[in-house]
């Protein structure tokens, strides 16, 4: 049975290829050897995909969890503008500080909104302004539409980013001597002014003294 199949195969090879069975199998063996050699020379190595995946993992490192800062001043907030890669990227709206490190491509150095990083740029966001004079938290003089635009920005930040602190509000310190002097003057004006002990009262000054007559004066 096996011999019959082998004879049939040889006849089919000769009919369909015009080659003898020996020549046919030799050509097939050479083709396989050539394919193996070329794949070894120019084909990707089995470790190449693993190496590429490892390199991409090293480039894209996971972001550290946000760190709560509490209350900081606007001057301290400037150090979180993205220039120091070891620090988180922070931005404030209406004195509320948010960690925007996940959007470093927008708010980091070279990004379209990089000038807002490390600042409370509420006025600039409300006016959609990129001028230095508007990079402040001062909201005086804003219109209704500008305040609504700022509110939209605040909702966006509240839903997308983690709040990590607030900006410390600075209170102007007055001179103690000036304050005490003002308090004393206020007490003097608002309090009861005591009359001098030696001065005659109003009733005594108004009552006339009795003048003796001429006869009485002679008797004396």
ChimeraX attribute file (.defattr): number of C-alpha atoms within 10 A of each C-alpha:
attribute: neighborCount
match mode: 1-to-1
recipient: residues
	/A:1	5
	/A:2	7
	/A:3	8
	/A:4	8
	/A:5	10
	/A:6	11
	/A:7	10
	/A:8	11
	/A:9	13
	/A:10	15
	/A:11	15
	/A:12	15
	/A:13	17
	/A:14	14
	/A:15	11
	/A:16	8
	/A:17	10
	/A:18	12
	/A:19	16
	/A:20	15
	/A:21	16
	/A:22	10
	/A:23	13
	/A:24	15
	/A:25	13
	/A:26	11
	/A:27	13
	/A:28	11
	/A:29	12
	/A:30	11
	/A:31	12
	/A:32	10
	/A:33	11
	/A:34	12
	/A:35	12
	/A:36	12
	/A:37	12
	/A:38	10
	/A:39	11
	/A:40	11
	/A:41	10
	/A:42	8
	/A:43	10
	/A:44	10
	/A:45	11
	/A:46	8
	/A:47	8
	/A:48	10
	/A:49	11
	/A:50	10
	/A:51	11
	/A:52	11
	/A:53	11
	/A:54	11
	/A:55	11
	/A:56	10
	/A:57	11
	/A:58	10
	/A:59	9
	/A:60	8
	/A:61	8
	/A:62	9
	/A:63	9
	/A:64	9
	/A:65	10
	/A:66	16
	/A:67	13
	/A:68	14
	/A:69	12
	/A:70	12
	/A:71	16
	/A:72	14
	/A:73	13
	/A:74	20
	/A:75	10
	/A:76	12
	/A:77	20
	/A:78	16
	/A:79	17
	/A:80	20
	/A:81	22
	/A:82	22
	/A:83	15
	/A:84	11
	/A:85	11
	/A:86	8
	/A:87	14
	/A:88	24
	/A:89	25
	/A:90	27
	/A:91	28
	/A:92	27
	/A:93	24
	/A:94	18
	/A:95	20
	/A:96	18
	/A:97	27
	/A:98	23
	/A:99	24
	/A:100	24
	/A:101	23
	/A:102	15
	/A:103	12
	/A:104	18
	/A:105	14
	/A:106	16
	/A:107	23
	/A:108	25
	/A:109	16
	/A:110	12
	/A:111	13
	/A:112	11
	/A:113	14
	/A:114	17
	/A:115	18
	/A:116	24
	/A:117	27
	/A:118	25
	/A:119	25
	/A:120	25
	/A:121	24
	/A:122	26
	/A:123	24
	/A:124	22
	/A:125	24
	/A:126	21
	/A:127	16
	/A:128	13
	/A:129	13
	/A:130	14
	/A:131	9
	/A:132	11
	/A:133	9
	/A:134	18
	/A:135	18
	/A:136	18
	/A:137	18
	/A:138	14
	/A:139	16
	/A:140	7
	/A:141	8
	/A:142	13
	/A:143	11
	/A:144	9
	/A:145	11
	/A:146	18
	/A:147	17
	/A:148	13
	/A:149	14
	/A:150	22
	/A:151	17
	/A:152	14
	/A:153	15
	/A:154	18
	/A:155	10
	/A:156	11
	/A:157	20
	/A:158	14
	/A:159	9
	/A:160	13
	/A:161	16
	/A:162	17
	/A:163	22
	/A:164	18
	/A:165	19
	/A:166	21
	/A:167	22
	/A:168	13
	/A:169	11
	/A:170	8
	/A:171	6
	/A:172	6
	/A:173	6
	/A:174	8
	/A:175	8
	/A:176	9
	/A:177	9
	/A:178	10
	/A:179	11
	/A:180	11
	/A:181	10
	/A:182	12
	/A:183	12
	/A:184	12
	/A:185	12
	/A:186	11
	/A:187	11
	/A:188	11
	/A:189	10
	/A:190	9
	/A:191	9
	/A:192	8
	/A:193	9
	/A:194	6
	/A:195	9
	/A:196	8
	/A:197	7
	/A:198	6
	/A:199	8
	/A:200	11
	/A:201	11
	/A:202	8
	/A:203	7
	/A:204	9
	/A:205	10
	/A:206	9
	/A:207	8
	/A:208	7
	/A:209	8
	/A:210	6
	/A:211	7
	/A:212	8
	/A:213	8
	/A:214	9
	/A:215	8
	/A:216	8
	/A:217	9
	/A:218	7
	/A:219	6
	/A:220	6
